[in-house]
Amino acid sequence: MKVLLLNGSPREKGCTYTALKIIADELEKESIKTEIINVGSKSISSIGTDDADSSEFVTSIAKEIKNYDGFVFGSPVYYASPNGTFISFLDRLFACCNDFAQKPAACIVSCRRGGASSSLEVLEKYPQFYSMPLISSNYWNMIHGNTPEEVIKDEEGVQTMQVLGKNMAWILKCIENGKKQGIHPPSLPTKIKTNYIQ
């Protein structure tokens, strides 16, 4: 089993990475492989724009999604919202990839002080839209600090990330064992789309 952790911060080894690494360490303890990819430092234009470079980068990630069993989406908080580049990335990624359905996902945010709850809510809309079981912890999936060193001092936040990693490992193992017993995810129907103006 393997989990992909996507870092939406422009700082490759900053606070968000530190939180993701805590989760990855817990998964590795449970013999689940992990990979952290930084996407927040890329130049990615918003969906709907004709940008070959953005499309090429996102497509390269989308092609690999089928190789992962679970996902963690992490972002810093800017003006009570996730990093705009990360939002553009996720918009493009979820629009072009059909391999997310029924794979567990977690969303996390890191912030200096405020705006974490609203940012977390934005990120959680992506897995909710694609039939992905959301992994929770013993508190909202957020951690505080202005530097990686400060993040480590947020004992409650660190524990939240650790419990999240353990919960992700547990759910992944339950799914794997369920499949061995002949229990498979339900077939998803063709999505019905209703326009409000006819």
N, C-alpha and C positions, 0 to 999 in steps of 0.2 A: 504494500500500500504506500501511496505517496501523496503528500499534501503540498499544494502550491500556495505560497504566501506572497501577496503582491503589495509592495511598499509604494504608497502613493505620495511619499515625501520627496521634495527636490533634494533633500539632504540624505545621501545614500546610507550613511551610518549614523543617523540622528536619533531622535526620540522614538519615532515610529518604528524604525528598524530595531531599536532596543526592545520594544514591546513585542514585536514579531519574533525576535530571537528567543525571548522567554518562552513563547508558545512553541516554537520549533524545538527547543530543548526538551520540553515535556513530551512532545510527540516522538522524538528520537529515543527517549527513555523507554517508550512503548514499542520500539522497533518499527516505527513508521518513518519512512524517509521524508525529507522535507527539502524544499528549494525556495529561497527568497529571491525574488526578482524586483529590482527597482524600476518603476515606471514613472515616478513623479518628476524625475529630472529630464525626461524626454520632452521634446517639443511636439505636442499633439493638439491639433486644432479640433474644434467642436464638430460633432456629427452633423452631416448635411453640407459640409464644406468640401470642395474638391481639393484634397491634399494627398498627393501620392505617397509622400514620406510617412504621414500619420497612418494611412491605410496599410502600407507595407509592414510597419512595425506591429500594428495591432493584429494583422493577419498572421504574422509569424507566431505570435502568442496564441492566437485562436487555434492554430493547427495542432498545438501541443495539449490543449485542454483535455482531450480524450484520454491522455496518459496519466491524469491525476484523479484521485479518489475523493479529495476534499480541498477546500479553498479557504483562505483567510484574506480578507480585503482590509488593508490598514491605511489610514490617512491622518495627517496632522489637521488641526483645526485652524481655519483662517476665517475670521469674521463670522463665527458660528456656523461654518460650513466646511465640508471637505475641500482639499486642494482642487482648484478648478481644472488643472491639467489631468488629475486623476479622474474627475467626473467625465471629462471628454474621452479619456481612455476607456472607462467602463461603458459609457454610452456606445462607443464604437464596438467594443468587444462583445457585449451582450447582443448587439444588433446583428453581428455576423457569425455568431457561434451557437450551435445547437447541441453542444455536448455538456451543458451544465445541469440539465434536469435531473433531480432526485439525488444529487451529490451534496453532502453536507457542506455548509458554508458558515463562516463567522465573519463578523465585521468588528473592527476595533478602531478607536481614535485616540490620539494623544494630544494633549493641549497644555498650555501653560497654566490656564486658570478656568475660563468659562467657554461655553459653546459646544461642549462635548455631546450633550444629549441630542441637540438638533442635528449635529453632524452625523451622529450614529444613525439617527432616523433616516437620513438621506441615503446612506450606504446600504441600509437593510432593505431598501426598496428593490434593489437589483436581485438578490436571491429570492425574495418573496414573489417576484414576477415570473421566475423561472422554476417553480416547484422544487426549490432547494431547501431541505431542512435546515433551520437556523440553529446554530449552537450557542448556548448561553453559558454564563458562569455563575458565580455567587453574588454578582453585582453587575451593573451595566458595564459593557466591555470598553472601559476607558481607563487611561492612565495619565498622570499629571507630572509635569516637569518641564523646565525650559532648556535643559541639557540632558544628554544620556545619563550623566552622573546623578542628576536630580531625579530622573525617572526611577532609577534603582532605589532611591530613598523613599519613593512612594510605596510603602509596604503593602497597603491595601490594593493598590493598582497592580503591583507585581503578583500578589496572590490571585487577583482576578484573572490575569493572563495565564498563570499556572493552572488554575482550575479549568479555564477554557481549554487549554491544551489537553488536559486529562479527559475532559468531557468529549472533545473531538475524537480522541483516540478510542474511547469507549464506544461511541456511536459508530465509528468506522468498523470496529471489530464486530459489533452487533450486526451490522449490515453484511459483512463478509460471512459470518457464521450463519446468518439467515439464508443467504444464497446457497450455502452448502446443504442446508436443510430443505431446499426447494422453495424458499420464500423469496419472491422477486418483487421489485417495485411494480405498482399497478401500471397498466398501459395508459398513456396519456391520450385523451381525445384530441382531435383536430380542434384548435382554438377557434372559438366563435368570436367574431369581431362585430360589434354593433355600432353603427354610426348614429350619432344623436340627431343629425340633420339629414333627412331623407330627400 
